[in-house]
Amino acid sequence: MYIEIQGGGGGKYANTGTSFGIVDYLKHEDENRIEQKKDVEPFFNALQDNVEASVVIEKLDNNKGQLGKKDAKFFVITVNPSIEEQKAMGRTEKERSANFKNYINNVVMQQYAEGFGKGHNAKDLMYYAKIHHTRKNSDNQEMHAHIVVSRKDLANKVKMSPQTNHKNAETSGNVNGGFDRTKFYIDCEKGFDVLFYYKRNYEDSFEYQNARKNGTEKERERVSQKKIEDEQHKAKEKYENDKRIKQLRMILKKYSKEMSPAELKSFLRSKFGVDLVFHYSEDKSKPSSYSIIDFSKNKTYKGEDVFELDKILKGEKFEEKKSDKIKKGNRSGDDKGSQTVIRGREKSSYFFGDVANDVLSFLDSLDSYDFGEEEVDKKNKKRGRKNK
């Protein structure tokens, strides 16, 4: 994630006069999208989804109380997610755009507002953002956003300049207050990772890169140690993940031979705290893929990475019975057609292409759900006695 705060000088980022120049520049993609019969991205903020360019100019130009002729009237924040970060925001352009807007309103501009330490939230700011899907004079799909934010807050009372990079007087000798741009960039990046469950390598983070380039010797040592700890944590996590996949593969290999898909789904849920969620394409009579939700580990796996779907179906006509729907006592679900959909809190997340977002977002609520090994062992023994 690359974020930059601009404003001042000549050219399109000149900010001591009218905002007409920058607003007009930000419309450069509109004509091409109309020709391509694609939706034109509107100006938006935390309070409005679609604002006309003329209204943006009027609002910004009239929000300059107590500012002198040569004072900055607005600033421009540019947010540039990497290709991998764009993938994390969704599978389609429409989905990525909606999630990007959510990120800008609820993370970027919220962190910007809080950064001044004046009790403001994103909704207390006057700003207008616009998403672009390509770079000017380029056909490359590089989604990014420009945010034009007024120097004055929405009430036209408080001056807020991100170019006063003051820090705590006790540690830097500068005046108290102001805006810490480094903290802003770090908090925006961390907010992205939380919102989209994005697993960023610490070595790729702004915190690490900035400290290595601009930090003191002590700061460089700190981030180097943190990098080592991050690598150790990831190695341990991968080991545990690979170990669990092998366990799940053995379970599916053993019981898929003995049971129909519906019986297997019900058995795994009750005995091991594992649920199979089947996904469908045009052929509604047979799943095209599936996911494994491991409640005991709070994880979701792409089914084909664990065990082949064909070996579960065994050529049978697939049919989920109503009795196989998740009961209220064991997580609730709805039966849409023949696909089980897990209910979860609304959240935009993206782990892998063919898994529904509503299934993945459900994982966020699993922390208190415990499948004790002792209980599983008791049920397995009980099943063994019945089979004898």
Summary of the structure (lengths in Angstrom):
residues: 388
radius of gyration: 26.2
end to end distance: 60.0
largest distance: 91.1
contacts: 1094
relative contact order: 0.08
helix: 45%
strand: 16%
